[in-house]
């Protein structure tokens, strides 16, 4: 994906995604990037 919607990229090591110790699913959506794809 050339325009990632995440605030920070996922960390992939040896084919596994590193699970972050933050609330939720471990990823934060960048609201400004998401706005680009909004359809009303």
Phi and psi in degrees as GROMACS dihedral restraints (atoms count N, CA, C in turn):
[ dihedral_restraints ]
;  ai    aj    ak    al  type     phi  dphi    fc
    3     4     5     6     1   -82.8    20    10
    4     5     6     7     1   -24.6    20    10
    6     7     8     9     1  -121.8    20    10
    7     8     9    10     1    85.6    20    10
    9    10    11    12     1   -67.3    20    10
   10    11    12    13     1   139.2    20    10
   12    13    14    15     1   -88.4    20    10
   13    14    15    16     1    -3.5    20    10
   15    16    17    18     1   -87.3    20    10
   16    17    18    19     1   147.8    20    10
   18    19    20    21     1   -66.9    20    10
   19    20    21    22     1   -34.3    20    10
   21    22    23    24     1  -133.0    20    10
   22    23    24    25     1   138.6    20    10
   24    25    26    27     1   -65.4    20    10
   25    26    27    28     1   152.4    20    10
   27    28    29    30     1   -69.3    20    10
   28    29    30    31     1   145.7    20    10
   30    31    32    33     1   -97.8    20    10
   31    32    33    34     1   119.2    20    10
   33    34    35    36     1  -116.0    20    10
   34    35    36    37     1   121.8    20    10
   36    37    38    39     1  -129.7    20    10
   37    38    39    40     1   125.5    20    10
   39    40    41    42     1    53.1    20    10
   40    41    42    43     1    37.6    20    10
   42    43    44    45     1    80.9    20    10
   43    44    45    46     1     5.8    20    10
   45    46    47    48     1  -119.8    20    10
   46    47    48    49     1   142.1    20    10
   48    49    50    51     1   -85.6    20    10
   49    50    51    52     1   130.2    20    10
   51    52    53    54     1   -73.8    20    10
   52    53    54    55     1   126.0    20    10
   54    55    56    57     1   -83.3    20    10
   55    56    57    58     1   123.0    20    10
   57    58    59    60     1   -83.5    20    10
   58    59    60    61     1   153.9    20    10
   60    61    62    63     1   -96.2    20    10
   61    62    63    64     1    64.2    20    10
   63    64    65    66     1  -127.4    20    10
   64    65    66    67     1   164.1    20    10
   66    67    68    69     1   -64.0    20    10
   67    68    69    70     1   151.8    20    10
   69    70    71    72     1    86.2    20    10
   70    71    72    73     1  -143.4    20    10
   72    73    74    75     1   -87.3    20    10
   73    74    75    76     1     0.8    20    10
   75    76    77    78     1    91.5    20    10
   76    77    78    79     1    13.4    20    10
   78    79    80    81     1  -139.9    20    10
   79    80    81    82     1   146.0    20    10
   81    82    83    84     1  -116.7    20    10
   82    83    84    85     1   124.9    20    10
   84    85    86    87     1   -78.5    20    10
   85    86    87    88     1   133.7    20    10
   87    88    89    90     1   -81.6    20    10
   88    89    90    91     1   110.3    20    10
   90    91    92    93     1   -60.9    20    10
   91    92    93    94     1   -35.2    20    10
   93    94    95    96     1   -66.8    20    10
   94    95    96    97     1   -41.7    20    10
   96    97    98    99     1   -68.1    20    10
   97    98    99   100     1   -38.6    20    10
   99   100   101   102     1   -64.2    20    10
  100   101   102   103     1   -35.8    20    10
  102   103   104   105     1   -57.1    20    10
  103   104   105   106     1   -33.2    20    10
  105   106   107   108     1   -58.0    20    10
  106   107   108   109     1   -32.9    20    10
  108   109   110   111     1   -97.7    20    10
  109   110   111   112     1     4.3    20    10
  111   112   113   114     1   -64.1    20    10
  112   113   114   115     1   137.1    20    10
  114   115   116   117     1  -127.8    20    10
  115   116   117   118     1   123.2    20    10
